[in-house]
Amino acid sequence: MVSTAYKYTQKECDRATFTLFTGLCKGCGLCMEKCPVKCLEWSNDLGVYGTPTIIPKDVESCTGCGICQLVCPDCAIVIEKIKK
C-alpha cells in the first residue's frame, strides 16, 4: 500500500518549482499568511484532514523565496529555485 503522504502537486513557476505534498498539508494557511508577495491561494485538492491545500496563483507570482517552506509546520512544501 502506498502512503498518501507521497501524493503531491507540483507547479513550475518562473523562478522556482513549487511542490506541495497534499498528504502532509493540513490546510492551516500559515504559508499563505507569511508569503511576502501573497501569491498562494486555496486549491481544489484536499489535504490530510479533508481541508483545502494551497497552490501558487500563477506562474509569475511565486518568487521562490522559500518562506512558505520554512513556516510550514508539517514540511509539506518544497521550493526548488530554478537556475538560469
Sine and cosine of phi, psi and omega as CSV:
sin_phi,cos_phi,sin_psi,cos_psi,sin_omega,cos_omega
0.00,0.00,0.75,-0.67,0.00,-1.00
-1.00,0.02,0.73,-0.68,0.00,-1.00
-0.94,0.35,0.61,-0.79,0.04,-1.00
-0.95,0.30,-0.22,0.97,0.03,-1.00
-0.91,0.42,-0.35,0.94,-0.04,-1.00
-1.00,-0.05,-0.02,1.00,0.10,-1.00
-0.96,0.28,0.69,-0.73,-0.04,-1.00
-0.58,-0.82,0.33,-0.94,0.11,-0.99
-0.87,-0.49,0.76,-0.65,-0.04,-1.00
-0.81,-0.59,0.66,-0.75,0.02,-1.00
-0.69,-0.72,0.81,-0.58,0.03,-1.00
-1.00,0.01,0.90,-0.43,0.02,-1.00
-0.99,-0.14,0.03,-1.00,-0.03,-1.00
-0.89,0.46,-0.62,0.78,-0.11,-0.99
-0.94,-0.33,-0.21,0.98,-0.06,-1.00
-0.36,-0.93,0.30,-0.95,0.16,-0.99
-0.98,-0.18,0.82,-0.57,-0.05,-1.00
-0.98,-0.22,0.87,-0.50,0.02,-1.00
-0.86,-0.51,0.79,-0.61,0.06,-1.00
-0.88,-0.47,0.84,-0.54,0.08,-1.00
-1.00,0.09,0.99,-0.17,-0.11,-0.99
-0.89,0.45,-0.45,0.89,0.02,-1.00
-0.96,0.29,-0.20,0.98,0.03,-1.00
-0.96,-0.27,-0.41,0.91,-0.07,-1.00
-0.95,0.30,0.80,-0.60,0.04,-1.00
-0.98,-0.20,0.04,1.00,0.07,-1.00
0.96,0.28,0.55,0.83,-0.04,-1.00
-0.96,0.28,-0.45,0.89,0.04,-1.00
0.99,0.11,0.10,1.00,0.02,-1.00
-0.86,0.51,-0.64,0.77,0.00,-1.00
-0.89,0.46,-0.65,0.76,0.02,-1.00
-0.91,0.43,-0.65,0.76,-0.03,-1.00
-0.92,0.39,-0.60,0.80,-0.09,-1.00
-1.00,-0.05,-0.17,0.98,-0.01,-1.00
-0.88,0.47,0.86,-0.51,-0.06,-1.00
-0.92,0.39,-0.41,0.91,0.00,-1.00
-0.95,-0.30,0.10,1.00,0.05,-1.00
0.78,0.62,0.76,0.66,-0.08,-1.00
-0.99,-0.13,0.02,1.00,-0.03,-1.00
-0.99,-0.16,0.55,-0.84,0.05,-1.00
-0.63,-0.78,0.25,-0.97,0.04,-1.00
-0.94,0.33,0.63,-0.78,0.03,-1.00
-0.97,-0.26,0.03,-1.00,0.05,-1.00
-1.00,0.06,-0.17,0.99,0.02,-1.00
-0.97,0.22,0.58,-0.81,0.02,-1.00
-0.97,-0.23,0.61,-0.79,-0.01,-1.00
-1.00,0.00,-0.30,-0.95,-0.12,-0.99
-0.87,0.48,-0.53,0.85,-0.01,-1.00
-0.97,-0.22,0.23,0.97,-0.01,-1.00
0.98,0.18,0.26,0.97,0.03,-1.00
-0.99,-0.14,0.42,-0.91,0.01,-1.00
-0.88,0.47,0.57,-0.82,0.11,-0.99
-0.99,-0.15,-0.12,-0.99,-0.06,-1.00
-0.88,-0.47,0.24,-0.97,0.03,-1.00
-0.34,-0.94,0.50,-0.87,0.11,-0.99
-0.88,0.47,0.57,-0.82,-0.04,-1.00
-0.89,0.46,-0.72,0.69,0.00,-1.00
-0.42,-0.91,0.14,-0.99,-0.11,-0.99
-0.94,0.35,-0.38,0.92,-0.01,-1.00
-1.00,0.09,-0.37,0.93,-0.18,-0.98
-0.97,0.25,-0.63,0.78,-0.07,-1.00
-0.96,0.26,0.81,-0.58,0.02,-1.00
-1.00,-0.04,-0.17,0.99,0.00,-1.00
0.97,0.23,0.40,0.91,-0.06,-1.00
-0.92,0.38,-0.49,0.87,0.06,-1.00
1.00,0.05,0.09,1.00,0.00,-1.00
-0.89,0.45,-0.62,0.78,0.02,-1.00
-0.87,0.50,-0.63,0.77,0.03,-1.00
-0.90,0.43,-0.64,0.76,-0.03,-1.00
-0.93,0.36,-0.60,0.80,-0.08,-1.00
-1.00,0.01,-0.18,0.98,-0.02,-1.00
-0.92,0.39,0.90,-0.45,-0.04,-1.00
-0.94,0.33,-0.24,0.97,-0.06,-1.00
-0.93,-0.37,0.14,0.99,-0.01,-1.00
0.80,0.60,0.66,0.75,-0.06,-1.00
-1.00,-0.01,-0.13,0.99,-0.07,-1.00
-0.88,-0.47,0.71,-0.71,0.10,-0.99
-0.79,-0.61,0.81,-0.58,0.05,-1.00
-0.93,-0.36,0.83,-0.56,0.05,-1.00
-0.88,-0.47,0.92,-0.39,0.00,-1.00
-0.91,0.40,0.61,-0.80,0.05,-1.00
-1.00,-0.07,0.84,-0.54,0.03,-1.00
-1.00,0.05,0.79,-0.61,-0.01,-1.00
-0.92,-0.39,0.00,0.00,0.00,0.00
